Amino acid sequence: MKLWRNNLLHLAKIIILSILDALAVWSATILFTEHKYIFLSVLIIVTVIINFIYLSKKTYALRYILPGTFFMILLVVYPIIYTVYVSFTNYGTGNILTKPQVINQIENRYYLPEDTEGFSFEAYKLPDQKEYAVLLKNEEGKLYLAIEEKVTEVTEADSRFVDQDNDGKIDMIGNYEHLDRAQLFKNLSVLQNLEFSLNDNILKMKSISQFSLYRQQYKYVEAEDKIIDLKNNISYFPQEGSFTSPEGEKLMPGYRTYLGWKNYFTLFTDSRVSGPFLRVFIWTFEWAILSVLTTFVLGLFLAILLNDKTLKFRKIYRVILILPYALPAFISVLIWRGLLNTEVGVINQILNTLSLQSIPWLQSVFWSRFALVVINLWLGFPYMMLISLGSLQSISGELYEAASIDGASAWQRFKFITLPLILVSLGPLLISSFAFNFNNFNVIYLFNEGGPPIVGAQTPAGGTDILISYTYRLSFESGRGADFGLASTVSIIIFMITAVITWFNFKYTGALEEVKENV
């Protein structure tokens, strides 16, 4: 029975590896034809390693490590490496394509000369297929047949022409059927994209009744790495991902290219970018500190009250105070957004009832920040209350009794007993809470999307944006398009700050020392 099971597992392993190898060969063929040699090399190496590990008895233990390692590299290591790479590029709106792709697009642009030749035409189509033939006549009466991307001069006696009803009009050209006016409009989108080469020019549809000869406007000179405007005789040279003329005019689109440390220098030296970034950077720390401080103070205060055994209805209070933590945070934030609406919000209506002026919760930077701190306090104090309550209950009552006998006041007992012992156990959690609020995208974005905007900012920065929401807006909400390179630069800074916080947390808790002792 055991032998049969082993044979079945071995067969399953061979089948799975065979499928994997077949997919690898198929992918390798595509990568090779598209000249993606780096990815091809990685694919071959990974495939060989997988086969070696699962077929060799010497690497038996690695079979259990490989899946986790693979997904760690795929979902953690690779995104980090790719983000670092993008931060050194100009990747973003207008610079998405590769250089060869951009050259190909630009070379496929044409212009209509003033002295161009015009052709009247009749269109024909194969039944149930998207293949077309176009019969053209120039101003001199010469006939040309454009079919299968070829244009040849023909005469009315061509054997392929069929006039079924003898009305003098050609009804069919071979198997191609004539398109009447209604059918012409139905196929107009396809006909407009047809291009035929004639006398070193491009024959394209100009209007519903005419084809014209267009000329290529741009040509790439590989030896000099430049693009020439054949119409205006202007040369464009590659500069930071765009073909640029000596006068500074750029051809769009641009292409992805390596910029070195430019994004980092821009972030810290360009006042149009560094000014808003510095405001966002400072507010991010203020936000994280205020969030932790306010939630911890209120949570600890409520925990001390609820820890008092003489307090009546303690269980009811606990249930009521835990409700904000039980509700989904995004729902609570949206409710608060409605309550704080400047025009129709309940809170401003109450203020108006009391003859007080409405507060611009969403329009003023100060009041928006104040509202966000209050909202996060509402969302975060139950968690701090729970962990503080648990920590308080772990403190021995004998310490308080001894302090009372020594004449210590309530404040002294809190200052010298409660607070130090709580911070020992809650310190790592407070640091983790700081790191969480440092990247607390949901509250910031759901409340007012990081607004109100900073006036004069070159980048889409708002008065309540923190680094993570600022990065998101750089990537997807910039008025001049997405700037993934600059957004990745900010992401690297966030990563470094979070890494320092994590290191400090490990250092504070002594977790690394415990790991070393157990190794």
C-alpha positions in Angstrom: 0.0 0.0 0.0 2.8 2.4 0.9 4.7 1.5 -2.3 1.6 2.1 -4.3 1.1 5.5 -2.7 4.7 6.5 -3.3 4.4 5.5 -7.0 1.3 7.6 -7.3 2.9 10.6 -5.7 6.0 10.2 -8.0 3.7 10.0 -11.0 1.8 13.2 -9.9 5.2 14.9 -9.4 6.3 14.0 -12.9 3.0 15.1 -14.5 3.1 18.5 -12.6 6.7 19.1 -13.6 6.0 18.2 -17.2 3.2 20.7 -17.4 5.4 23.3 -15.7 8.2 22.6 -18.2 5.8 22.8 -21.1 4.6 26.2 -20.0 8.2 27.3 -19.5 9.1 26.3 -23.0 6.1 28.1 -24.4 6.9 31.2 -22.4 10.6 31.0 -23.4 9.7 30.9 -27.1 7.6 34.1 -26.7 10.3 35.9 -24.7 12.9 34.9 -27.2 10.9 36.2 -30.2 10.3 39.5 -28.4 14.0 39.8 -27.4 13.3 39.7 -23.7 16.6 38.0 -22.9 16.8 39.0 -19.2 13.4 37.5 -18.4 14.3 34.5 -20.6 17.4 33.9 -18.6 15.5 34.2 -15.3 12.8 31.8 -16.6 15.4 29.2 -17.6 17.3 29.4 -14.3 14.1 29.2 -12.2 12.8 26.2 -14.2 16.2 24.3 -13.9 16.2 25.0 -10.1 12.7 23.8 -9.6 13.3 20.6 -11.6 16.6 19.9 -9.8 15.0 20.4 -6.3 12.0 18.2 -7.0 13.9 15.4 -8.8 17.1 15.2 -6.7 17.1 13.3 -3.4 19.9 15.6 -2.1 17.6 18.6 -2.1 14.6 17.0 -0.4 14.4 19.5 2.4 14.3 22.4 -0.1 11.0 21.2 -1.5 9.1 22.6 1.5 11.0 25.9 1.5 10.8 26.6 -2.2 7.0 27.5 -2.4 7.3 30.0 0.4 10.5 31.4 -0.9 9.1 31.8 -4.4 6.0 33.7 -3.2 8.2 35.9 -0.9 10.4 36.8 -3.9 7.4 37.3 -6.1 5.2 39.4 -3.7 7.8 41.1 -1.5 11.3 41.2 -2.9 10.4 41.8 -6.6 8.0 44.8 -5.8 10.7 46.4 -3.7 13.4 46.0 -6.3 11.1 47.2 -9.1 10.0 50.2 -7.0 13.6 51.1 -6.5 14.3 50.8 -10.2 11.3 52.9 -11.2 12.4 55.7 -8.8 15.5 56.1 -11.0 13.4 56.5 -14.2 11.0 58.9 -15.7 8.2 56.2 -15.9 4.8 57.9 -16.0 2.2 59.5 -18.2 3.8 60.3 -21.5 6.8 58.0 -20.8 5.2 54.6 -20.7 6.6 53.0 -23.9 10.1 51.9 -24.8 12.2 53.9 -27.2 11.7 51.6 -30.2 8.0 51.7 -29.7 8.0 55.5 -29.5 10.2 55.7 -32.7 7.7 53.4 -34.5 4.7 55.6 -33.4 6.4 58.8 -34.5 7.5 57.5 -37.8 3.9 56.4 -38.6 2.7 60.0 -38.5 1.8 61.7 -41.8 0.9 65.1 -43.0 -1.2 66.2 -46.0 0.8 68.4 -48.4 -0.9 71.4 -50.0 -0.3 70.0 -53.5 -1.4 66.5 -52.7 -3.2 64.4 -55.3 -6.9 63.5 -54.6 -8.7 60.3 -55.6 -12.4 59.5 -55.7 -13.1 55.9 -54.7 -15.5 53.0 -54.4 -15.1 50.5 -51.5 -15.6 46.7 -51.7 -15.6 44.1 -49.0 -15.4 40.3 -48.8 -18.7 38.9 -47.4 -18.5 38.0 -43.6 -14.8 39.1 -43.5 -12.9 42.3 -42.7 -11.0 42.4 -46.0 -11.5 45.4 -48.2 -10.6 46.5 -51.7 -10.7 50.2 -52.9 -11.0 51.3 -56.5 -9.6 54.8 -56.9 -9.7 57.3 -59.7 -7.4 60.3 -59.9 -8.2 63.7 -61.4 -6.7 62.5 -64.8 -9.1 59.6 -64.9 -6.5 56.8 -64.1 -7.8 53.8 -62.2 -5.9 52.2 -59.3 -6.9 49.2 -57.3 -5.8 49.0 -53.7 -6.1 45.5 -52.4 -4.2 43.5 -49.8 -2.0 46.6 -49.0 -0.9 46.8 -52.7 -1.9 49.5 -55.2 -1.7 48.7 -58.9 -2.9 50.7 -61.9 -5.8 49.0 -63.7 -8.2 49.6 -66.6 -11.9 49.3 -66.9 -11.4 46.1 -68.9 -9.8 44.3 -65.9 -11.2 40.7 -65.8 -11.8 41.0 -62.1 -14.4 43.7 -62.6 -18.1 42.5 -62.7 -21.0 44.7 -63.7 -24.0 42.5 -62.8 -26.8 44.8 -63.8 -25.0 46.5 -66.8 -25.5 50.0 -65.4 -21.9 51.0 -65.9 -20.9 50.6 -62.3 -18.7 47.8 -61.0 -20.7 45.7 -58.6 -17.9 43.2 -57.7 -14.1 43.0 -57.9 -13.4 39.3 -57.8 -15.2 38.1 -54.6 -15.3 41.6 -53.1 -18.8 43.1 -53.1 -19.5 46.8 -53.6 -20.4 48.9 -50.5 -23.3 51.3 -50.9 -23.6 54.6 -49.0 -25.1 53.0 -45.9 -22.6 50.2 -45.8 -19.8 52.6 -46.3 -20.8 54.5 -43.1 -21.1 51.2 -41.3 -17.5 50.3 -42.2 -16.1 53.8 -41.9 -14.0 53.2 -38.8 -12.1 50.4 -40.6 -11.8 52.2 -43.9 -10.3 55.3 -42.2 -7.4 53.1 -40.9 -6.5 51.6 -44.3 -3.1 52.7 -45.6 -1.6 51.9 -49.0 1.8 52.8 -50.3 1.9 54.7 -53.6 4.9 56.5 -55.2 6.7 56.7 -51.8 3.7 58.3 -50.2 0.8 56.9 -48.1 -2.7 56.7 -49.6 -5.3 57.3 -46.9 -8.9 58.2 -46.6 -9.3 62.0 -46.3 -13.1 62.2 -46.3 -16.2 60.2 -47.0 -15.7 60.7 -50.7 -12.0 61.0 -51.2 -8.6 59.4 -50.6 -5.4 61.5 -50.7 -1.7 61.0 -50.8 0.0 61.7 -47.4 3.7 62.0 -46.7 5.7 60.7 -43.8 6.5 63.6 -41.5 9.1 62.1 -39.2 12.1 59.8 -39.9 14.5 58.3 -37.4 18.2 58.4 -38.3 19.7 55.6 -36.3 23.4 56.5 -37.0 22.9 60.0 -35.4 20.1 58.9 -33.0 17.8 61.6 -34.0 14.4 62.2 -35.6 14.0 64.6 -38.5 10.8 66.5 -39.2 10.7 66.1 -43.0 8.0 68.8 -43.3 9.7 71.5 -41.3 13.3 70.3 -41.5 13.8 70.2 -37.7 15.9 67.7 -35.9 14.9 66.2 -32.5 17.5 64.6 -30.2 16.8 62.3 -27.3 16.8 64.1 -24.0 15.6 62.6 -20.7 13.1 60.3 -22.4 11.8 62.7 -25.1 12.9 63.6 -28.6 13.6 67.3 -28.2 14.4 70.1 -30.7 17.1 72.7 -30.0 14.3 75.1 -29.2 13.0 72.8 -26.5 9.9 71.5 -28.4 9.2 67.8 -27.5 7.7 65.1 -29.6 5.0 63.1 -27.7 4.9 60.5 -26.5 8.2 60.1 -24.7 9.9 56.9 -23.7 11.1 55.3 -20.4 14.7 56.0 -19.6 17.1 56.0 -16.7 17.4 59.4 -14.9 19.8 58.5 -12.1 19.2 60.5 -8.9 17.1 63.2 -10.6 13.8 62.3 -8.9 15.5 62.4 -5.5 17.2 65.7 -6.3 13.9 67.1 -7.6 12.1 66.0 -4.4 14.5 67.8 -2.1 15.9 70.7 -4.2 13.1 71.9 -6.6 11.1 74.4 -4.5 7.9 73.7 -6.5 8.1 70.0 -5.4 10.1 70.1 -2.2 7.9 72.8 -0.6 4.7 70.7 -0.7 6.7 67.5 0.0 8.2 69.1 3.2 4.7 70.1 4.4 3.4 66.6 3.7 6.4 65.1 5.4 6.1 67.2 8.6 2.3 66.7 8.8 2.8 62.9 8.4 4.8 62.8 11.6 2.5 65.2 13.4 -0.5 63.1 12.3 1.1 59.8 13.5 2.2 61.4 16.9 -1.1 63.0 17.5 -3.0 59.9 16.6 -1.0 57.7 19.0 -0.9 60.3 21.8 -4.7 61.1 21.7 -5.9 57.6 21.4 -3.5 56.3 24.1 -4.4 59.1 26.6 -8.1 58.6 26.1 -7.9 54.8 26.0 -5.8 54.7 29.2 -8.1 57.2 31.0 -11.1 55.0 30.2 -9.3 51.9 31.1 -8.4 53.3 34.5 -12.1 54.1 35.1 -13.3 50.7 33.9 -10.7 49.0 36.0 -12.2 50.4 39.1 -14.2 47.6 40.7 -16.5 50.0 42.5 -17.8 51.4 39.3 -21.4 50.3 38.6 -22.5 49.0 35.2 -18.9 48.5 34.1 -19.8 45.8 31.6 -22.4 48.0 29.9 -19.9 50.8 29.6 -17.3 48.4 28.1 -19.8 47.2 25.5 -20.8 50.8 24.6 -17.2 52.0 24.4 -16.1 49.1 22.2 -18.7 49.8 19.5 -16.5 52.2 17.4 -13.9 49.4 17.2 -16.5 46.9 16.1 -17.8 48.9 13.2 -15.8 48.9 9.9 -13.5 51.9 9.8 -14.3 53.0 6.3 -18.1 53.2 7.2 -17.3 55.2 10.3 -15.1 57.6 8.3 -17.8 58.1 5.6 -20.4 58.8 8.4 -18.1 61.4 9.9 -17.6 63.0 6.5 -21.3 63.4 6.2 -21.6 64.8 9.8 -18.9 67.3 9.1 -20.1 68.4 5.7 -19.8 72.2 5.6 -23.2 73.0 4.0 -25.5 70.2 5.2 -23.6 68.4 8.0 -25.4 67.9 11.3 -22.6 69.4 13.3 -22.7 72.7 11.5 -26.5 72.7 11.7 -26.2 72.4 15.5 -23.7 75.2 15.5 -26.0 77.4 13.5 -28.9 76.6 15.9 -26.7 77.9 18.7 -26.1 81.0 16.7 -22.5 80.0 16.0 -20.7 80.3 12.7 -20.3 77.2 10.5 -16.8 75.6 10.5 -15.2 74.9 7.1 -14.3 71.3 8.0 -13.4 70.3 4.5 -12.1 73.7 3.1 -9.7 74.8 5.9 -6.4 73.0 6.4 -6.5 73.5 10.2 -10.0 72.4 10.7 -9.6 69.4 8.3 -6.6 68.3 10.3 -8.5 68.8 13.6 -11.4 66.8 12.2 -9.1 64.0 11.1 -7.5 63.7 14.6 -10.9 63.6 16.2 -12.1 60.9 13.7 -9.0 58.8 14.3 -9.4 59.3 18.0 -13.0 57.9 17.7 -11.6 54.9 15.7 -8.5 54.2 17.8 -9.4 54.8 21.5 -11.2 51.4 21.9 -8.1 49.5 20.9 -5.9 51.5 23.3 -8.6 51.0 26.0 -8.6 47.3 25.6 -4.8 46.8 25.7 -4.5 49.3 28.6 -7.2 47.5 30.5 -5.4 44.2 30.0 -2.1 45.7 31.1 -3.7 47.3 34.2 -5.2 44.0 35.3 -1.8 42.4 35.2 -0.3 44.9 37.8 -0.3 43.5 41.3 -2.5 45.3 43.8 0.2 44.9 46.4 2.2 47.6 44.8 -0.6 50.1 45.2 -1.2 49.0 48.8 2.5 49.5 49.6 2.5 52.9 47.9 -0.7 54.0 49.8 0.9 52.9 53.1 4.0 55.1 52.2 1.6 58.0 51.8 1.7 58.2 47.9 -1.1 60.2 46.3 -3.2 59.0 43.5 -1.1 61.0 41.0 2.1 59.6 42.4 0.8 56.0 42.2 -0.1 56.6 38.6 3.2 58.3 37.7 5.6 55.9 39.4 3.7 52.6 39.3 0.9 52.5 36.7 2.5 54.4 33.8 6.0 52.8 33.9 4.6 49.3 34.1 2.1 49.9 31.3 4.7 51.4 29.0 6.9 48.3 29.5 4.2 46.1 28.0 2.5 48.6 25.7 5.6 50.3 24.3 6.0 48.0 21.3 2.3 48.3 20.6 2.5 52.1 20.7 5.4 52.0 18.2 3.4 49.7 16.0 0.5 52.1 16.2 2.8 54.9 15.2 3.9 52.9 12.1 0.3 52.1 11.3 -0.9 55.7 11.5 2.1 56.8 9.6 0.7 54.9 6.6 -3.0 55.2 7.5 -4.3 55.9 4.0 -7.9 55.0 4.5 -8.9 57.7 7.0 -7.1 60.5 5.1 -8.4 59.5 1.7 -12.0 58.6 2.6 -12.5 61.8 4.6 -11.4 64.5 2.1 -8.9 62.8 -0.2 -6.0 64.7 1.3 -7.5 68.1 0.7 -7.8 71.0 0.6 -5.1 71.4 -2.1 -2.0 73.4 -1.4 -2.1 76.5 -3.5 0.8 76.8 -6.0 2.0 73.2 -5.5 3.6 71.7 -8.6 2.6 68.3 -7.5 -1.0 67.2 -6.4 -0.4 67.8 -2.7 -3.1 68.5 -0.2 -3.1 70.1 3.2 -4.0 66.9 5.0 -2.0 64.5 2.7 0.4 62.1 4.4 3.2 60.5 2.5 1.2 57.4 1.5 -1.8 59.4 0.1 0.6 61.8 -1.5 2.3 58.9 -3.2 -1.1 57.6 -4.4 -2.0 61.0 -5.8 1.3 61.4 -7.6 0.7 58.0 -9.2 -2.9 58.4 -10.3 -4.3 61.9 -9.7 -1.8 64.3 -11.0 -3.2 67.0 -13.3 -0.3 66.5 -15.7 -0.6 62.7 -15.6 0.8 60.0 -13.4 4.4 60.3 -12.3 5.4 56.8 -11.2 9.1 57.7 -10.9 8.5 60.5 -8.4 5.9 58.4 -6.6 8.3 55.5 -6.3 10.9 57.9 -4.8 8.4 58.9 -2.1 7.6 55.2 -1.6 11.3 54.4 -1.0 11.5 57.2 1.6 8.4 55.7 3.3 9.9 52.3 3.2 13.1 53.6 4.8 11.2 55.4 7.6 9.1 52.3 8.3 12.2 50.1 8.3 13.7 52.4 10.9 10.6 52.3 13.0 10.5 48.5 12.7 14.2 48.2 13.7 13.6 50.5 16.7 10.6 48.3 17.7 12.8 45.1 17.6 15.5 46.9 19.5 13.1 48.2 22.1 11.5 44.8 22.8 14.7 42.8 22.6 13.1 40.5 20.1 16.3 40.2 18.1 18.3 39.2 21.2 15.7 36.5 22.0 16.0 35.2 18.5 19.8 35.0 18.7 19.5 33.1 22.0 17.2 30.5 20.5 19.3 29.9 17.4 
